[in-house]
Amino acid sequence: MQGIYGDELKGQVQSQLVEESLGEVIKERGLQIVSRPEIEANDLVEGSPFSFSAVFEIKPPIEVKDYLGIEVEKVKLVVTDDQVDEALRRLQESHARLEPVENRTIVQPGDFITLDFEGSIAGKPFQGGKGENYFLEVGGGQALPQFEEAVIGLTQGVPTKIQVAYPENYSNNELAGKTVDFSVVVREIKQKVLPELDDDFAKDHGECGSLGELKTAIRKRLENELEHIQQEELKEQIIGRLIETCSFAPPPTMVERQTRYLMERYQNRGIGQSVSGPQTPPALEETRKALEGRALRQVQATLLVEKISQLENIGVSDKEVQERVDNLTRAAGERAKTVREAYSRPDTRDDLRAQMVFDRTLGFCSNERSLRRSMRPPQRLMNKVKRLKCSLWLRSFLRNELYSYCRRANGTRGARLRHIFPAT
């Protein structure tokens, strides 16, 4: 038996000895491992001592100082009438209808057209250059400007040849700097018809009694998001002060793991995959380098705040976590069931608890007495405020039927128009 299973049994005993011994050492020394141990072990010989070495990364010792009463600056910001009007306009457009054009057959800017196309270079077709029943907003910035300009003036139902000159820096080398001939047929022309902004609109689409009430509700929502933006900015200031005063090198494994996580999120959101094809290796490497810096800062912040929360015994009770879950569920509206199911998982609740401890600790580091008021916002904050009109709550609040239809049309019955999109 030993001759048959000897090596396998030795391996099992060796693994068990390493696991038990290493576990005891880690526990005795209070080490916090952040990487998988690399083990080098001697052969297991009966009657002889067994030894092994283990190499792994641990959380570094961190000395935090001057973290109480961190001075931060809060800028006075208000929601403008223009932002309210813009949000209202987007709500109006989200309920626009697409109706066939009856009085003309010529394509104009702003039309929504369905077209067939086939492209060629010097008479030869190319991959991704053909499609049928493709839905396009003319002038909407969805396609290359040269293509959108070329379809203006086309006659519905009449096969037409157009030429599109691709820029020298276009991401696809096969098309960069070349002129492509397209055979195009416009099958259908539609126009967008907006509903009237009146009390009926407010009742039907804003769940308000009047247009005035709808504007008030929109302003309130924008003010809530503006406050959220300001709170996030204050957190960034606190994190920046902590990193400045408590410099240390985080474990490379943690930074690499966070970088991979950010890259996955980047690519899953479709940002890393442009509509004209996958990012090239140099572009991906450039993106990764940018995300590495963000990952480094996030790991530093996590370790610093974790240390402070331990020193100050800052925690969050199960009741508080459940209250937050209830609030998130109520705010999710139609997605309430999905949100509640997500937070029923222990790992998701642990992540939520960690975020709550993180936020509470940052609040502990800075209080109202250390808050300076300012009337002049920094540029980075103004950039966020300018995007307020395209806010997250607004995108969920607006059930954009029009563009949902565009996506459905191109995703289910239309070809992917890969090479008339702008290179990004």
C-alpha positions, 0 to 999 in steps of 0.5 A: 500500500505504501508503495502505491499510495506513498507519494500521495499520502506524503503530499497530504501529510505535508500539506496538513503540516504546512497549513497547521504550522503556518496558521499557528504562526500567523495567529501568534504574531497577529499577521494580516495576510493579503496574498497567497503564501508561496511555500517551499518545503523540504521532502518529508522523510520518516524520522527526520525534521520537516521544515518549510518556508513561506513568503507572503505579503501582509498589511503594513504597520500604519501609524496614523496621526493628526487625524482628528479635526481635519480641516475641510472646505465646503463650497456653497452651491445652489441648483439653478433654474437652468438645471431644473429646466434642463432636467424637465426638458430631458423628462419631456424628451424621454416621453417623446413619440416617434411618428412617420414623416408624412409630408416629405421624403427627404432626410433632414437633421434630427430625423430618425431613419431606418436604412440599409447600407453596404460599404466598400473600399476600392470596390472591395467590401470590408468586415462590419461594413454592411447592415440592414434596418439600422436605426439612426438619429441624424445629427445625434452624434451616434455615427461619424459626423461625415456619415451623418452629413452624407445621409442628409438630403437622401430620398426615402426608398431611392438607392444612393451612393455616398462617400465617407472620408475616415480620419487619419487617426481612426482606430481601425487601420483598415479604414483610417485615412481612406474614403469608403463608398457606401450604397445606402437605402433609407427605408423609413423616416420618423420624427420626434414629437414631444408632449406638451409641458403642462399639468397633465404631463406632470400628472401622467409622468411626474406623479405631481398635481401640477407642472409647478409641483413637478418643477419643485420635485425636480429641484428637490431631487437635484438639491439632494444630489448636489448635497451628495456631490458635496459630501463626496468631495468632502470625503476626498478632501479628508482622504487626501489629508490622511494620505499626506500625513500618513505616508506608507507603501501599501502591499503591491498585491492589494493594489494589483487586485484593486486595479484588476477590479477597476479594469473589470468594471471599466470593461463591463460598463462598455467604456473599454469597448468602443463602438468601433471595436475593441481597444488596442493593446496600447490603449488598454495599457494606458487605461490600466496605468491610469487606473493603477493610480486610482487603485493605489489611492483607494488602497491607501485610503482603505488601510488608513481608515480601517486603522483609525476605525480600529483605534477609535472602536468605530463600528456599525450595528446589524440594526443600522445595516438593516435600516440602510438596506430598507432605505436602499430598497425603498429608493430602488422603486421597481428594482426593490425586489432585486436590491433586497435579494442582493443585500440578503447575501452575507458578502453584500451586507459585509461590503455595505457594512464596511462602506458604512464604517468607512463613511462614519470614520471619515465623519469622525475625522472631521466635524462641523468645527473644522468645516470652512465655508467657501463661495469659490468652488474648485474646478474639479467640483464644478466639473461634477456640478456641470454634469448634474443635469445628466445625474444618476437619479435623473437617468433612472427617473427618466424612463427613456422610451425613445432611446430604449427603442433605438437600442432594441431596434439595433440589438434585435433586428438591425445590424451593428453599424461598426464602422460609421461610429466615431472612434473614441 
